[in-house]
């Protein structure tokens, strides 16, 4: 079972202007995303 956000959902948020920036990091085999929201 996958935990976290799906690629299609993240793509929709980015293309819709909801996400201003995303920081991607990896430690061994664990990936993390930190998303900054584009609040008006």
C-alpha positions as CSV (number, residue, x, y, z in Angstrom):
1,X,0.0,0.0,0.0
2,X,1.3,3.4,-1.0
3,X,1.4,6.3,1.5
4,X,1.5,9.9,0.5
5,X,0.4,11.9,-2.5
6,X,0.0,10.4,-5.9
7,X,1.8,11.8,-8.9
8,X,-1.5,12.8,-10.6
9,X,-2.7,14.7,-7.6
10,X,0.6,16.6,-7.1
11,X,0.7,17.4,-10.8
12,X,-2.9,18.9,-10.6
13,X,-1.9,21.0,-7.6
14,X,1.2,22.4,-9.3
15,X,-0.5,23.0,-12.6
16,X,-3.5,24.6,-10.8
17,X,-1.1,27.1,-9.0
18,X,-1.8,25.7,-5.5
19,X,1.8,24.7,-4.9
20,X,4.4,27.5,-5.2
21,X,7.5,25.4,-4.5
22,X,8.4,21.8,-3.6
23,X,11.5,20.6,-1.9
24,X,12.4,16.9,-2.7
25,X,14.9,15.0,-0.5
26,X,16.0,11.4,-0.2
27,X,17.7,9.6,2.6
28,X,18.7,6.1,1.6
29,X,15.4,4.6,0.1
30,X,13.0,7.1,1.8
31,X,11.8,10.1,-0.3
32,X,10.1,13.2,1.2
33,X,8.4,16.2,-0.3
34,X,7.9,19.5,1.4
35,X,5.3,21.6,-0.5
36,X,4.8,25.4,-0.1
37,X,1.3,26.5,-0.7
38,X,0.6,29.5,-2.9
39,X,-1.8,31.4,-0.6
40,X,-3.4,34.6,-1.9
